[in-house]
Amino acid sequence: RESITVIDGFFIFFYVQNKGAAFCMLSVHRWVFMTISTVAIVALSIYLWKKRKDSKLLGVALSFIIGGGIGNMVDRTILGYVIDFLDFIIGRDANGHPIHFAIFNIADTFVCVGVGLFALYIILDEFKQYKKEKVAKVEINVKNNICVIGNENKSNIDINIGNISVNANDNAENDNT
């Protein structure tokens, strides 16, 4: 194993051959991981194609995930393993020995950033939907001389428009009777 210290006590280039998934999981069953990865890349690519005009954030998020997955897939196909090399020291234990974060590569970074952006997209989209649901809905049926005003939280609303009185129970009364 080769290593080059970039920032002493914090960041090292450390060559590792990762034959499995994250943290070397499934290293004995490489074909299972390759199959799952291929299916995920194809499914995400189809989803990206269908949703490409919906949101730039969604497009970037999915592109990062797909690109990182393809990058690691190329290494696995050609080399039989992924080369991980980014090693960060995140602290020291009680004996002063360095505590290393998982060693990873650039493709892993793209996948993780893409997943983070995808989570942000979901949160923002849910917030947008929540705001839309909270906006009062107004429906005016002129043909039947009925004005119905309601909102999602079903609060009582009474309103008078001209000679029509409307409340939350949708009872319309003509003031001229």
C-alpha positions in Angstrom: 0.0 0.0 0.0 1.3 3.4 -1.0 0.5 6.6 0.7 1.4 10.3 0.2 0.8 12.8 3.0 -0.9 15.9 1.5 -1.8 17.7 4.8 0.0 16.3 7.8 -2.4 14.8 10.3 -5.5 15.5 8.1 -5.4 14.3 4.5 -3.5 11.4 2.8 -3.5 9.9 -0.6 -3.7 6.2 0.3 -4.0 3.5 -2.5 -6.6 0.9 -1.8 -8.1 -1.7 -4.1 -11.8 -1.9 -3.2 -13.3 -5.1 -4.5 -16.7 -4.6 -3.0 -19.2 -1.8 -2.4 -18.9 0.9 0.1 -16.6 -0.1 2.9 -15.7 -3.2 0.9 -19.1 -4.8 1.5 -20.1 -7.6 -0.9 -16.5 -8.1 -2.0 -17.0 -11.9 -2.3 -20.2 -11.4 -4.4 -18.9 -9.0 -7.0 -21.4 -10.1 -9.6 -24.4 -9.3 -7.3 -23.1 -5.8 -6.7 -22.4 -5.3 -10.4 -25.9 -6.4 -11.3 -27.5 -4.1 -8.7 -25.4 -1.2 -9.8 -26.2 -1.7 -13.5 -30.0 -1.9 -12.7 -29.7 1.3 -10.6 -27.8 3.2 -13.2 -30.3 2.2 -16.0 -33.3 3.0 -13.8 -31.9 6.4 -12.7 -31.0 7.2 -16.3 -34.6 6.5 -17.5 -36.0 8.5 -14.6 -33.7 11.4 -15.5 -34.8 11.3 -19.1 -38.4 11.4 -18.1 -38.0 14.2 -15.6 -35.3 16.2 -17.4 -37.4 19.3 -17.8 -38.9 19.3 -14.3 -36.0 20.7 -12.2 -32.4 21.6 -12.8 -31.6 20.5 -9.2 -33.1 17.1 -9.9 -31.2 16.9 -13.1 -27.8 17.7 -11.5 -28.5 15.4 -8.5 -29.3 12.4 -10.7 -26.5 13.2 -13.1 -24.0 13.2 -10.2 -25.3 9.8 -8.9 -25.3 8.3 -12.4 -21.9 9.7 -13.3 -20.3 8.5 -10.0 -21.9 5.0 -10.5 -20.6 4.8 -14.0 -17.1 5.8 -13.0 -17.0 3.1 -10.3 -18.6 0.6 -12.8 -15.8 1.3 -15.3 -13.1 0.5 -12.8 -14.9 -2.6 -11.6 -15.4 -3.9 -15.2 -11.8 -3.1 -16.4 -9.8 -3.7 -13.2 -12.1 -5.9 -11.1 -12.0 -3.4 -8.3 -12.3 0.3 -7.6 -9.3 2.4 -6.7 -10.0 4.3 -3.5 -7.4 6.9 -2.5 -8.8 9.8 -0.5 -8.1 9.3 3.2 -9.1 11.9 5.8 -8.1 11.8 9.5 -11.0 13.0 11.5 -9.5 12.9 15.0 -7.4 10.9 17.4 -8.3 8.1 19.8 -7.3 8.1 23.5 -3.9 6.7 22.7 -3.2 9.4 20.1 -3.7 7.1 17.1 -5.4 8.7 14.1 -9.0 7.9 13.4 -9.5 7.6 9.6 -12.7 8.3 7.8 -13.6 5.7 5.1 -11.2 5.8 2.2 -13.0 6.8 -1.0 -12.6 8.2 -4.5 -13.9 11.0 -6.7 -16.8 8.9 -8.1 -17.9 8.1 -4.5 -17.9 11.8 -3.8 -20.2 12.5 -6.8 -22.6 9.8 -5.7 -22.7 11.2 -2.1 -23.1 14.8 -3.3 -25.8 13.7 -5.8 -27.7 11.8 -3.0 -27.5 15.0 -0.9 -28.8 17.1 -3.7 -31.6 14.6 -4.4 -32.6 14.8 -0.7 -32.6 18.6 -1.0 -34.8 18.4 -4.1 -37.3 16.1 -2.3 -37.4 18.5 0.7 -37.9 21.6 -1.5 -40.5 19.8 -3.6 -42.5 18.7 -0.5 -42.4 22.2 0.9 -43.6 23.6 -2.5 -46.5 21.1 -2.4 -47.3 21.9 1.2 -47.5 25.6 0.3 -49.8 24.9 -2.7 -52.2 22.9 -0.5 -52.4 25.8 2.1 -53.5 28.3 -0.5 -57.2 29.0 -0.3 -59.2 27.6 -3.2 -61.9 29.7 -4.7 -64.6 28.3 -7.0 -67.4 30.5 -8.3 -70.4 28.8 -9.9 -72.2 31.8 -11.5 -74.8 29.6 -13.2 -76.3 28.5 -9.9 -75.6 31.8 -8.1 -73.4 30.0 -5.6 -70.0 31.1 -4.4 -68.0 28.4 -2.6 -64.8 29.4 -0.8 -62.8 26.8 1.1 -59.3 25.8 2.1 -57.5 22.6 3.1 -57.7 23.1 6.8 -61.5 23.3 6.7 -61.8 26.4 8.8 -65.1 28.2 8.9 -65.4 30.9 6.3 -68.4 33.2 5.9 -68.5 35.7 3.1 -71.1 38.0 1.6 -70.9 38.8 -2.1 -73.6 41.2 -3.3 -76.9 39.4 -2.5 -75.4 36.0 -1.9 -74.3 34.8 1.6 -72.0 31.7 1.8 -70.6 29.8 4.7 -68.3 26.8 5.1 -71.3 24.5 5.0 -72.0 25.5 1.3 -75.4 26.8 2.3 -76.2 29.7 -0.1 -79.0 32.1 0.9 -80.4 34.8 -1.2 -80.7 38.0 0.8 -83.8 39.0 -1.2 -86.0 36.2 0.2 
